[in-house]
Amino acid sequence: MDDGLVNQIKARLENTLEQIARAAQSAGRDPASVRLVVVTKTHPVESIQAAIAAGAQYLGENYAEEAVAKMDAIGASPAQWHMIGHVQSRKAGLVASHFDLMHSLDSQKLASRLDRFSAEVGRRLPVLLEVNVSGEDSKFGYPAWDESQWPALAEEARQVAVLPNLRVCGLMTMPPFADEAEESRPFFVRARRLQEYLSGRVREAGWGELSMGTSVDFTAAVEEGATLVRVGTAIMGQRQARG
Ligand SMILES: *Cc1c(COP(=O)(O)O)cnc(C)c1O
C-alpha cells in the first residue's frame, strides 16, 4: 500500500467531510444524515484500496463490468459499492448481484430486468430513481424538469415500487455540467420538491434518500437536502480518460 497516496486521499476525504458538516449545519441538518460516496470510476484498484484504507465507506462506480473486475480484485472490504452510472439493461444482472445501492434506475425496462435478476440472486435490491430535472438532452433519467411531467412520473414510480425484488428508497439527479455550485442549486431545489411530491403520492415506496452533488456543487446539494453526495475528483484527483 502506498502510504503517500493513502494520506493524500485521507486529507481530501476529511476536508470534504468537514465541508459537508458545515453545509449541513448551516441548513439546520444533522451532518450524519449525509453519506459521502467516493466516486472511483476509471481509477485503478490500488487507488481504490488506498481510498478504503483512508476511510471511504461508499464507493461509486459508473461502468458495471469495470466495477465488478475491481470488486473481484479487492475482495472483502468494509466499503459498500454503489452503481451511479447509466446501465444498459443487458448489464442488469451484474448490478443485481454486485451492488449495495443502484442510484441510476432510469427506465421501466431496466427496472423489470433488475427485479428479475434480483429474484434470481435472492435479494431485494435498493434503488433510487434517476430524474432529469434540467431538461438537458444528454442527461439520463426520467423526465421531470416540468411539473406537468410529475403525475406521469408518479405513475411510473408506483409501477417500480410494486416490483417485489426492488426497494425504492428515493431519487438521484445529475444537473448539467457546472463551474460553480450556485449554478446547480435550482436543480437541487427542484429535485427536493419532487421528492416531497412523490412521498405524498406514492406510498408504496420510501423516498428518504436524495442523491445529488458532485465535486463542484456538493455543498449546495447538502444545503438543499442531499442525503448522498457523489464526489470523485475532489477526493481521488483527476481521472484518466476511459481507455
Ligand atoms: C463521475 C460522476 C460523479 C463524480 O464527479 P466529480 O466531478 O468527479 O466529483 C458523480 N456522479 C456521477 C453520476 C458521475 O458520473
The ligand as a Tripos MOL2 file, in Angstrom:
@<TRIPOS>MOLECULE
LIG
   15    15     1     0     0
SMALL
NO_CHARGES

@<TRIPOS>ATOM
      1 C1        -18.3160   10.9820  -12.3230 C.3       1 LIG1
      2 C2        -19.5740   11.1920  -11.5840 C.ar      1 LIG1
      3 C3        -19.5900   11.8500  -10.3450 C.ar      1 LIG1
      4 C4        -18.3700   12.4790   -9.7090 C.3       1 LIG1
      5 O1        -17.9760   13.6450  -10.3920 O.3       1 LIG1
      6 P1        -16.7420   14.5450   -9.8590 P.3       1 LIG1
      7 O2        -16.9060   15.8030  -10.6330 O.co2     1 LIG1
      8 O3        -15.5000   13.8090  -10.1990 O.co2     1 LIG1
      9 O4        -16.9170   14.7190   -8.4110 O.co2     1 LIG1
     10 C5        -20.8000   11.9240   -9.6960 C.ar      1 LIG1
     11 N1        -21.9330   11.4110  -10.2040 N.ar      1 LIG1
     12 C6        -21.9460   10.7740  -11.3810 C.ar      1 LIG1
     13 C7        -23.2250   10.2310  -11.9020 C.3       1 LIG1
     14 C8        -20.7790   10.6700  -12.1250 C.ar      1 LIG1
     15 O5        -20.8220   10.0620  -13.3170 O.3       1 LIG1
@<TRIPOS>BOND
     1     1     2 1
     2     2     3 ar
     3     2    14 ar
     4     3     4 1
     5     3    10 ar
     6     4     5 1
     7     5     6 1
     8     6     7 2
     9     6     8 1
    10     6     9 1
    11    10    11 ar
    12    11    12 ar
    13    12    13 1
    14    12    14 ar
    15    14    15 1
@<TRIPOS>SUBSTRUCTURE
     1 LIG1         1 GROUP 0 **** ****
